[in-house]
């Protein structure tokens, strides 16, 4: 998978660069991101690893502002000097101004990057970009050949009932004991027409981020899955989601992470979230799935028990994990202070995401997709837990077979 970032404020130039990238089927359009100012580029570089950054030299700090003559150079220096950014594999400077090339060439050469003169009527720059793209594709293919994933998908739940029991109904499973590990692992296949996915599943020994992180780490270590997902039930934020809706955590963080300070008015909590984000490819896949109304409707219709009157939808958005079950509307309001677009509150997603992002070897792509069974308030009940567990597990199976 190749990710590319174009940092440029000239739309004609962006279109020409994009048209070159689009020649290659190995780089789907969703894997190319465009930022038209320095602030947006910094945000992207904090969240995503890019194989290639195509960087203009004269860039505005914010959208709509006049370009700063050395904006791209300043950004390059910051990428190199600060650890908050995920270092790109390769960077190409691309500018239409020859005097800018002279000014920036030493900075790029010292860091062993290339700077190229852009001319819309000359093909020499586009040929050089094409050579770079072809090299990245060949390099990525070589890495893919070396990568060893034994399973297509690993599934984890926090509860035996009703969450893991819903997973058990997805296919015919076989127990697969692991020496020295008391966790129950089951393996099976998801099949649809000419597609077959090899799947492994397990239930964490208890609820919460620590247990989920340990269980996720063991699943990855034992079975080397390409994807790892958590399904089950979650509390939703009233007004943001409905009962039965699927909540995909992005970002996910520990809402209890921060500092408790003593003040004259008592203790005050200052949050310090360290969020985990979805891989861009996973986020795109799940957003595509959220538009697949017929698939979601089929899952909703197939449940014969108690369920919401309105067909569920899939939401990708901020979800907070915590160490306790929340059944207090005022607590929900406090957590919403961490993220105004909060859609879910649960106990495990951050542990899953953190364990996957720090796995040794071939890291799997991780995501949590849980169905809303209550709103974490005083009216919290178990009435929707069976449906929510079924909805998330069955929808995961169908998404995996259609989109993975």
Secondary structure, 3 states (H helix, E strand, C coil): CCCEEEECCCHHHHHHHHHHHCCCCCCCHHHEEEECCHHHHHHHHHHCCCCEEEECCCECCCCCCCCECCHHHHHHHHHHHCCCCCCCCEEEEEECCHHHHHHHHHHHHHCCCEEEECCCCCCHHHHHHHHHHHHHHHHHHHHHHHCCCCEEEEEEECCHHHHHHHHHCCCCCEECCECCECCCEEEEEEEECCEEEEEEEEECCCCCHHHHHHHHHHHHHHHCEEEEEEEEEEEECECCECCCCEEEEEEEEECCCEEEEEECCEEEEEECCCCECCCHHHHHHHHHHHCCHHHHHHHHHHCCCCCCCCCCCEEEEEEEECCCCCCCHHHHHHHHCCCCCCCEEECCHHHHHHHHHCCCCCCCEEEEEEEEEECCCCCCCCCCHHHHHHHHHHHHHHHHHHHC
